[in-house]
Amino acid sequence: MNRSEKAALIAQIKAKADAASFVVVTDFKGMTVEELTRLRAKLYECGGEYLVVKNTLARIALTDGMHDSVKDMFKENCGIALTSQDPVAVAKTSKLFTVRHASLEGKMLSAAQVDALAKLPGKQELLGQVLGTMNAVPTNFVSLFANMVRPLMYALKAIEEKKAA
């Protein structure tokens, strides 16, 4: 690989890393080609990507970017999982590889913190919970108001029936 090809690869990695909100430095030692292919397909389904690059090129690409905190974690066989969409979905796929470190919007995360992130509900489930909570407030207000007005309506109806008789 000549110097211009390396520069192009560094620029490509830097662009992907800068666009990503979540970057995971992984160990792929001992994984077969089929396992890597399945991992890439699983990450692609949830809006992520998996790159295997030389450590030096990855360090250079991540320097002075949002994910600068993980640039020194590239030792031995490393891969990079990145996403700009749902970090929880990528963290859930972390069972398929060994996590070394991660960066969530520039904040360094350990492997244990990535596991904790994987236990959170996904983006769609969280949006559903928020919408359910937002919908509960007006629904409960209307129900409470109806329960306050209902006895008054029963009393007025009883008075009307009494006067009619």
VENTATA-V756036 format. One record per residue. N is the residue number from 1. D_LAST is the distance of its C-alpha to the last C-alpha in Angstrom with 2 decimals. Layout:
[[N	D_LAST] [N	D_LAST]]
//
This chain:
[[1	101.41] [2	102.88] [3	101.74] [4	99.75] [5	97.85] [6	97.01] [7	95.84] [8	93.60] [9	92.17] [10	91.55] [11	89.77] [12	87.61] [13	86.66] [14	86.02] [15	83.70] [16	81.69] [17	81.56] [18	80.52] [19	77.67] [20	76.55] [21	74.13] [22	75.21] [23	78.80] [24	79.90] [25	83.55] [26	84.06] [27	86.85] [28	87.48] [29	90.54] [30	90.76] [31	88.24] [32	89.36] [33	89.11] [34	86.30] [35	84.31] [36	84.82] [37	83.76] [38	80.55] [39	79.93] [40	80.39] [41	78.05] [42	75.35] [43	75.69] [44	75.64] [45	72.31] [46	70.70] [47	72.34] [48	75.38] [49	79.10] [50	81.98] [51	85.43] [52	88.68] [53	91.13] [54	94.14] [55	93.32] [56	95.40] [57	93.69] [58	90.23] [59	91.22] [60	92.47] [61	89.38] [62	86.95] [63	88.93] [64	87.27] [65	84.02] [66	80.54] [67	81.63] [68	84.86] [69	83.94] [70	84.74] [71	87.99] [72	90.13] [73	88.58] [74	90.56] [75	93.13] [76	94.41] [77	92.28] [78	89.17] [79	86.52] [80	83.74] [81	80.16] [82	78.24] [83	74.87] [84	73.09] [85	69.74] [86	68.29] [87	70.44] [88	68.34] [89	69.10] [90	72.82] [91	72.65] [92	71.09] [93	74.15] [94	76.36] [95	76.59] [96	79.00] [97	81.50] [98	82.71] [99	81.30] [100	83.73] [101	81.86] [102	79.28] [103	78.20] [104	74.59] [105	74.60] [106	77.82] [107	76.85] [108	79.09] [109	77.46] [110	79.16] [111	78.87] [112	76.40] [113	74.18] [114	74.29] [115	73.19] [116	70.28] [117	69.39] [118	69.49] [119	66.80] [120	64.28] [121	61.83] [122	62.99] [123	62.00] [124	59.37] [125	57.72] [126	57.73] [127	56.18] [128	53.46] [129	52.77] [130	52.64] [131	50.26] [132	48.02] [133	47.99] [134	47.37] [135	44.48] [136	42.93] [137	42.42] [138	40.04] [139	38.29] [140	37.69] [141	36.56] [142	33.93] [143	32.77] [144	32.67] [145	30.77] [146	28.18] [147	27.80] [148	27.31] [149	24.63] [150	22.69] [151	21.17] [152	20.13] [153	18.42] [154	16.56] [155	15.50] [156	14.36] [157	12.41] [158	10.68] [159	10.01] [160	8.73] [161	6.25] [162	5.32] [163	5.47] [164	3.79] [165	0.00]]
//
